[in-house]
Amino acid sequence: MATDIEGATLTVDELAARAGVTVRTVRFYSTKGLLPPPVIGPRRVGHYGQDHLARLALIEELQQQGMTLAGIERYLQQLPDGLSAQDLAIHRAVVASWAPDAAEELDRAELERRAGRPLGAEDLDRLAAMGVLREAAGPDAYRVDLGLLRLGIRLLDVPIAHESILAARTVMVKHTRAAARELSLLFRAEVSGHESVEAVKDLSAHMQPLVVQALLTTFQRSLNEELREWLTGS
């Protein structure tokens, strides 16, 4: 996967901090071929782009699903060349859909390590309002939805009002639940009344990643069309 110089602005230290991993981990993944080489800029300094960051997030998600390093290598080798950061984010979302919802209790230091940045009181309040975390019983401890953490961290830097982000979340939850309900009815029609619960679970396990990828791709294209119509006035 090639990275153009315009999109490569992160040093290896900045990439590691944003991804919530160590520099040593980034270099290890690079030597294993899991990450493409950086763009070499002035003074022979390597720079990384959003596609590197998205690929690190995908690797982390695959690890959380219990995949071995060899399995991750095989998975990444099967991906098409030239995937953008958005394409890789879609793959990560599909992988995340394979597992049930997972929350983990983290202390402040571990939360900030996973976030790849320090978090102030306002940041924590915004993450709590987005449903990413809530305070746990212990001091400086938080119950964190790991599936939402990276998205929530990225939203902290989005230059729109906090109220708009919460309104967007409400819209997404409303419509995705409606879509899930309709799709569930379709799947139920495919399973006759005498089939076992295991048959239903098996069908769901096969269909869920495909449905998630289809929804993400369809939404992305629809959003692009809406933005294009808005910007062009057509």
Buried (B, 14 or more C-beta within 10 A) or exposed (E): BEBEEEBBBBBBEBBBBBBBBEBEBBEBBBEEEBBBEBBEEEEEEBBBBBBBBBBBBBBBBBEBEEBEBEEBBEBBEEBEEEBBBEBBBBBBBBBBBEEEEEBBBBBBEBBBBBBBBEBEEEBBEBBBBBEBBEEBEEEEBBEBBBBBBBEBBEBBEEEEEBEEBBEEBEEEEEEEEEBEEEBEEEBEEEBEEEEEEEEBEEBEEEBBBEBBBEBBEEBBEEEEEEEEEEEEEE
